Amino acid sequence: MTAPIARASVPATMSHVIDNRAEQEFTLDIDGHRAVAAYQLEGRTIVFTHTVVPPAIEGRGVGSKLIRAALDSARDQGLNVVPQCPFIAAYIERHPEYRDLVR
């Protein structure tokens, strides 16, 4: 089952962030490339294990858009966050509004 996450309008070349629960990953397709934030659900905790942004779409804010949507989804679901992925940990460090999710 997949669920759309993005709430704001996005450029025509950028699709919405999708929570692909069957694969336990948030995805964002852009210009034929897919960025992925993989996770594992452990009760009321979401453990983000790794993030992949293909080189062809790096430097366009793709990772930030993906992680922001994933963290907003975690907040909406009342989940605690464990940022094992260094990219997500750094994002949370730079965006203190998400620090309360980390338990």
Backbone hydrogen bonds in HBPLUS format (Angstrom, degrees):
<---DONOR---> <-ACCEPTOR-->    atom                        ^
c    i                          cat <-CA-CA->   ^        H-A-AA   ^      H-
h    n   atom  resd res      DA  || num        DHA   H-A  angle D-A-AA Bond
n    s   type  num  typ     dist DA aas  dist angle  dist       angle   num
A0021-ARG N   A0001-MET O   3.16 MM  20  5.91 133.7  2.39 163.5 170.2     1
A0003-ALA N   A0019-ASP O   3.16 MM  16  5.24 142.4  2.31 122.1 133.1     2
A0019-ASP N   A0003-ALA O   2.93 MM  16  5.24 170.6  1.94 150.1 152.3     3
A0005-ILE N   A0017-VAL O   2.80 MM  12  5.37 155.1  1.86 170.2 163.6     4
A0014-MET N   A0011-PRO O   2.89 MM   3  5.36 163.3  1.91 120.1 125.7     5
A0015-SER N   A0029-ASP O   3.21 MM  14  5.70 158.5  2.26 165.2 171.5     6
A0018-ILE N   A0027-THR O   2.86 MM   9  5.22 159.9  1.90 149.5 156.4     7
A0027-THR N   A0018-ILE O   2.81 MM   9  5.22 154.5  1.87 147.1 155.9     8
A0020-ASN N   A0025-GLU O   2.86 MM   5  5.40 152.5  1.93 160.8 159.6     9
A0023-GLU N   A0020-ASN O   3.15 MM   3  5.60 129.4  2.42 107.1 118.7    10
A0024-GLN N   A0020-ASN O   2.86 MM   4  5.82 114.3  2.30 138.7 157.0    11
A0025-GLU N   A0020-ASN O   3.20 MM   5  5.40 156.5  2.25 131.5 138.6    12
A0039-TYR N   A0024-GLN O   2.93 MM  15  5.46 165.8  1.95 148.0 144.6    13
A0026-PHE N   A0037-ALA O   2.89 MM  11  5.08 163.4  1.92 142.1 143.2    14
A0037-ALA N   A0026-PHE O   2.89 MM  11  5.08 156.3  1.94 147.9 153.1    15
A0028-LEU N   A0035-ALA O   2.98 MM   7  5.16 145.2  2.11 144.0 147.7    16
A0035-ALA N   A0028-LEU O   2.88 MM   7  5.16 171.9  1.89 147.3 148.5    17
A0030-ILE N   A0033-HIS O   2.74 MM   3  5.23 160.4  1.78 154.2 160.9    18
A0033-HIS N   A0030-ILE O   2.78 MM   3  5.23 157.4  1.83 121.0 128.9    19
A0036-VAL N   A0052-VAL O   2.85 MM  16  5.17 156.9  1.91 147.0 154.8    20
A0052-VAL N   A0036-VAL O   2.76 MM  16  5.17 158.0  1.80 151.9 159.0    21
A0038-ALA N   A0050-HIS O   2.81 MM  12  5.43 150.6  1.89 166.2 173.4    22
A0049-THR N   A0038-ALA O   2.98 MM  11  5.68 142.2  2.12 127.6 138.8    23
A0040-GLN N   A0047-VAL O   2.85 MM   7  5.13 140.3  2.01 134.8 147.7    24
A0047-VAL N   A0040-GLN O   2.84 MM   7  5.13 174.7  1.84 154.7 156.2    25
A0042-GLU N   A0045-THR O   2.76 MM   3  5.11 173.9  1.77 162.3 163.7    26
A0045-THR N   A0042-GLU O   3.10 MM   3  5.11 147.3  2.21 111.1 120.7    27
A0080-ASN N   A0044-ARG O   2.88 MM  36  6.28 163.4  1.90 154.9 157.6    28
A0046-ILE N   A0080-ASN O   2.81 MM  34  6.16 164.7  1.83 166.8 167.4    29
A0082-VAL N   A0046-ILE O   2.97 MM  36  6.25 156.0  2.02 153.1 152.6    30
A0048-PHE N   A0082-VAL O   2.95 MM  34  6.23 148.4  2.05 152.0 162.0    31
A0084-GLN N   A0048-PHE O   3.07 MM  36  5.69 117.6  2.48 140.4 156.2    32
A0085-CYS N   A0048-PHE O   3.01 MM  37  5.88 136.4  2.21 144.1 147.1    33
A0057-ILE N   A0054-PRO O   2.97 MM   3  5.79 160.5  2.01 127.2 132.4    34
A0058-GLU N   A0055-PRO O   3.31 MM   3  5.10 168.2  2.32 102.7 106.2    35
A0065-LYS N   A0061-GLY O   2.98 MM   4  6.15 162.0  2.01 151.0 155.9    36
A0066-LEU N   A0062-VAL O   2.93 MM   4  6.12 163.0  1.96 154.5 159.4    37
A0067-ILE N   A0063-GLY O   2.89 MM   4  6.06 168.0  1.90 153.8 156.8    38
A0068-ARG N   A0064-SER O   2.86 MM   4  5.88 163.1  1.88 150.4 155.8    39
A0069-ALA N   A0065-LYS O   3.14 MM   4  6.26 162.8  2.17 145.2 149.3    40
A0070-ALA N   A0066-LEU O   3.03 MM   4  6.27 154.4  2.10 144.7 152.4    41
A0071-LEU N   A0067-ILE O   2.82 MM   4  6.01 164.6  1.84 157.9 161.2    42
A0072-ASP N   A0068-ARG O   2.89 MM   4  6.03 155.3  1.95 146.5 154.0    43
A0073-SER N   A0069-ALA O   2.93 MM   4  6.07 151.0  2.01 141.9 149.8    44
A0074-ALA N   A0070-ALA O   2.97 MM   4  6.27 155.4  2.03 144.7 151.3    45
A0075-ARG N   A0071-LEU O   2.93 MM   4  6.19 159.8  1.97 148.3 153.4    46
A0076-ASP N   A0072-ASP O   2.88 MM   4  6.12 163.4  1.91 149.0 153.6    47
A0077-GLN N   A0073-SER O   2.99 MM   4  6.22 141.7  2.14 146.1 156.1    48
A0079-LEU N   A0074-ALA O   2.90 MM   5  5.04 167.8  1.91 152.5 150.3    49
A0078-GLY N   A0075-ARG O   2.98 MM   3  5.03 156.0  2.04 105.2 112.9    50
A0081-VAL N   A0101-LEU O   2.81 MM  20  5.40 162.2  1.84 137.3 137.3    51
A0084-GLN N   A0082-VAL O   3.14 MM   2  5.95 129.2  2.41 105.4  91.6    52
A0089-ALA N   A0085-CYS O   2.96 MM   4  6.22 163.1  1.99 157.8 163.3    53
A0090-ALA N   A0086-PRO O   2.93 MM   4  6.05 158.5  1.98 145.5 150.8    54
A0091-TYR N   A0087-PHE O   2.94 MM   4  6.16 150.9  2.02 142.7 151.3    55
A0092-ILE N   A0088-ILE O   2.95 MM   4  6.20 163.5  1.98 154.1 157.2    56
A0093-GLU N   A0089-ALA O   3.02 MM   4  6.25 151.6  2.11 142.8 151.0    57
A0094-ARG N   A0090-ALA O   3.00 MM   4  6.25 149.2  2.09 146.6 154.0    58
A0095-HIS N   A0091-TYR O   2.94 MM   4  6.10 125.6  2.24 141.1 156.4    59
A0095-HIS N   A0092-ILE O   3.22 MM   3  4.95 136.5  2.42  91.3 103.4    60
A0098-TYR N   A0095-HIS O   3.01 MM   3  6.11 168.0  2.02 136.1 137.8    61
A0099-ARG N   A0096-PRO O   3.10 MM   3  5.13 158.2  2.15 106.3 113.0    62
A0101-LEU N   A0098-TYR O   3.04 MM   3  5.72 161.2  2.08 119.7 125.5    63
A0102-VAL N   A0099-ARG O   3.14 MM   3  5.61 147.8  2.24 111.8 119.8    64
